[in-house]
Amino acid sequence: MAPRQSTPPAVLACGEIRTCLLPARQALDIRSAAQLLGLRADERVLLSERPGLYARSPETLTGVDCPLPSANGARVRAVGTVTAHAALTEGRVLQTSAHCRVPGTGPDQRRPWGEYLVRPGVVEPLGKLPHEAVAQGVLGGPRHGDLDVGLIADGLLTRVLRHPLLDQRPPFRSRPTRLRWAALPAAPGECPSLERFTLAEDELRTVRLRVPEGTTGAELAALCDDLALHDWLLTTVVRMLDGLRLGAGAAQDAGTVVRTLRPAVDHLLHLWMPGARVGRELAALWDPLEERPGFTRQWQALVQRIRDQLTLHAIPAAHREVEPAP
């Protein structure tokens, strides 16, 4: 019997991420975070306290056997496993992420399941992969019956949110976001690049990347988790400010302003650390977002605006508290 050949190099990697506020009144400490994310008894939760509290669950695998999404209508069957994990940042922001790598070619016939299980996170096409059409199909959204890694991320999120540690009482209202990404290999000698970052409807973001051949799914997932986290932070803080009528003539009372903006100070402003958990080779992919639209510039402007408003509204309130009764 001829030895089984190894999987050809991946020409496409893709994934989806869900990001939301943890539904708990108090942020979880590191021990509680480990309990929340203990998805497998045979593997420990990854815990880190530098540069901030971070916990990541062990990887879980989901077997798939279905067509790949395709922009040109091609029906390419693929079989393998999708990798997923959950992560908690500073005990407050929860993310679930599912991703896989797809080789350029695969066998003409389906292999036994055991051969797919020894290659976790690889979804192998039957035949040749039309990589550009599939990348566009992934970012455009799968049709019914196609591979949908977003459903896997959703399922993991639902599982984590049912944990008894969570009292379902978040400290403020917010909306979850979705980030869908696809990565194709860069040409030899070409630097990695972020080709497109798009804000779509229904809280959806799409990211298209070019990365060096051999970049692992875990490295790409770490980068895209980081992008999704900071996009959610920006989106959430912008909405906090949009909910207030500020400026001359505004009818907003000081108490409402403080109650609305105080959660940002208590729970969010210290989380901004883009690239802190991204590998060195992919860290430069943050640069286009810092240049235009300028994620960190926008964040710094929002932070200053929040602090200015709290100062303006807290001082009159303090004066009223000490003013003697007539």
N, C-alpha and C positions, 0 to 999 in steps of 0.2 A: 504493500500500500504506500503510495507516494505521500510524503509529508505535506501537511497543510501549509499553504503559503500565507505569509503575513498580510495584514490589511494594507492596501495601497495608501499612499499619503492622502490626507484629507485635502480636498479642494474647496470645501465649504464648511463653515461652522455657523451654528445659529442657536438662538435661545430667546427666552422671554423672562422678564422679572416683574414681580409684583412688589410694590413698596407702600407701606401704610403705617399709621400711628398704632402702636401697641395698645389694645383696649384694656388698659389698667390704670387706675388712679395714680399709683406710684410706679416709678421706673424700677425695673427688676435689678437686683444686685447680681453679682457674678454667679453665685451659687444657684439662685433661682433661674437665671438664664440657662445654665447647664441643664436644669430639670426640664425647662420648657422645650429645649431643642434636642433632648435625648431621644432621637427617632429610632435608634438601633441599639440593642443591648450589647452587641459585639464590638461597638466602636465608641470612643469617647468624643465628647463635644470639644471642639477647638476653642480655647479661651485665650484672650489677650487683654492686657491692661494698658498697653502702650501702642500708639499715642492716645488711645482712649479705650474704654471698655467695649469689647467686641466678642461675640460668641457666634460660632458657626456649627451647624449640625453636621453629623456624618453624611456622606453621600447616600442617596437612595437611587435605585434603578427601576425603571419602568420599561417593560418589553413592548415593542411596537412592531406591527406588520401592516403597512398601509401605503397608499401613494404619497409621494412628496408634493407639496404645493408647487405650482408652476404657473408662470405668467403667460405662457403660450399654449396652455392646455395639454401639454404632454403628461401622460400618466406613467410615471416611473415608480414601480413598487420598491419599497425599501423595508429592510428588516434589521432589528438590532435593539439597542437599549438607550434610553434617554436618562441622563444624570440630573439629579435635582438636590438642592440643599436649602436650608433656611438659615437666616442670619439675623442677629439682633445687635444694633449699634447703640451704645450707652444705655442699654436697658429700655430704650424708648421707641426706636424705629425698627420695624420688622420687615424683612424682605424674604421672598421665596424666589428661587431661580432655577430654571430648567434649561438644559442645553445639550447639544450633541454635535458630533463631527461626522461629515459625510464624505467618503472617499470618491475619487473620480470614476472609478470602475468597480464592478463587483461581479460575482458569479452569475451565470445564466439561470441557475436554479437555486432555490432556497436551501440553506445549510441547516443541519440540526441545531436546535436551540443552544446546546452546550457550546458550540463554536462562537455564538454571539455573546454569550455570557462572559467569556474570557476576555472580551474587548469592551469593557464598560464605557458607555458614552459614545459608541460608534453605531451609526445607522447606515447599513450598507445597501446600496442600490442593486437591483438585479439588472446588470448590463451597465451601460455608460450613463454618466450623470450629465444632463444639460445644466451646467453649474450656474450660468448667468440667468437662465429662465427660472431656476429654482430659487436663487437668491432673491429675485424680484417677487416671486410668488410668496416666499416667506415674509418679506416686508409688507407686501400687500394684504396679507392675511389668508389663511388657508380656507379652502372650500370644505363643505361637509364631507367627512370621511378622510380628508387629507391628514397628514401628520400635523398635530397641533401641540407644540410644546407649551403653549400658554395654558392649555387645559391641565397639564401636569403641574405647572406652577400654581394654578388656582386650587387644584386638589390638595396640594401640600399646604397652602395657606389655610384652607378650610380646616385641615387636620390640626394645625398648630393653634388656630384661634379657638378651638374647642377645649384647650387644656384647662383644667380646673384652677390653675394658678391665676388665670385672668378673670378679673371681676367685671369685665365689660363696661367699665366706667372711665373712658379716656378723659384727660384733663381739659380737652378742647375739641371742637369739631374740625374734621379735616376729611379730605377725599384721598382714596388710594390712586396710584398711577400705575401704568403699564409701560414697560420699555421692551421693544422687540428689536433684536439685532441680528445681522448677518455679516459674516467676515469671509472675504476671499483672499487668496494668497497674493502677496505683492510680487512684482517681477524681480528677478535676481538683481541684487544691488539697490533695489528701490527701498526707500524708508517706509515704515508703517505710516498709514494715514487714516484719518477720519474723513471719509468722503462726504458724508451727509448726516446731519442730525435734524430731525423733523418733528415738530409738534403737530399732532393730528387731533381729531375730535375724540370725545369720550375718554379723555385722560390718557391717550396713547401717544408714545414717542417711538420713533424708529431711528435706528442707527445703522449705517453701512460702513464697513471698515475694510482696509487692506492691511494685512499683517504678514510677517515673514513666515515662509513655509516651515512647519515644525512647531509653530506656536501651539501650545496645548489648550484644550478646552477650558481647563481650570484657570489658566492665565487670562483668557478672554472673558470668562465669567467674572473674574475679580475686577477687571476693568469696567465691564458693563454694569456690574452691581454698584460700583463707585459712581458711575455716571448717573444711574437711576436714583441713588440716594441723594445726591446733591441737586438733581433736577427736582425731586420731591420737596426738598427743603426750600428751594427758591419758590416753587409753586405755592406751597403752603403759606409762607410768609407774605407773599404778594396778595394772597386771598385774605389774609388777616387784615392787611391795610386797606384793601378794596372794600371791606365791609364797614369801614368808618367814613364819615363825612368830616374831613379835616380842613382847616384853614379858616380864614375870616368869614364870619357869617354862618359857620356850621352850627347846627343845633345839637351836636353831640355833647353830652355832659362829660365831666372829667371822670366820673366813676366808670362810665361805659368804656371810655378810651383805655383806662388802666386795666379793667377786667378783660378787654379784648386783646391787648398787646402784652400783658404780663406773662401769659403762657409761652410766648416766643422767647422771652428772656430766661424763663425757668427751664425750658425743655429743649430749645432748638438752637439758639445762637452759638453755643459752644461746639456744635457738631460739625462745623464747616472746616474740613481738612481734605480738599481734593487731592487725589493721588496717593494718599497715605498708605493704602494697602494694594497698590498697583505695582506690578513688576517693573524693573528698570527699563526693559526693552520697550514696553508699551506705555510708559509714563508720558512720553512726548505726545501721545494722542490726546491728552488734555489741552495741549497748546492752542489748537484751533478754536476751542470753546472759550478760552480765556481771551483770545484776540477779538473774536466776533462770534456771538453777541457779547461776550465778556461776562462770564458767569460770576467770577469773584468781584468784579467792579459793581455789578448789579447787587450782589449780596452785601457788600460793604455799604452801598448807598441805602439799602433797606435797613440794615442794622443801625446806621446813623439816624435815619428817619424815626425808627422806633424809639431810640434813646431820647431823641429830641422831644418827641410827643409825650413820652412818660415824664420827662423833666418839666415840660410846660404845664402839664395837667396835675402833676403831683404837688408843685409849689403852691398853686392857689388852694388846693385841698388842705395842705398843711396849715396855711394861714387861717382858713376857716376853722380848723380844729382848735387853734389857740386864741382865737378872737374872743374877748370877754363878752359875756351876755350884757345887753343894755339894762 
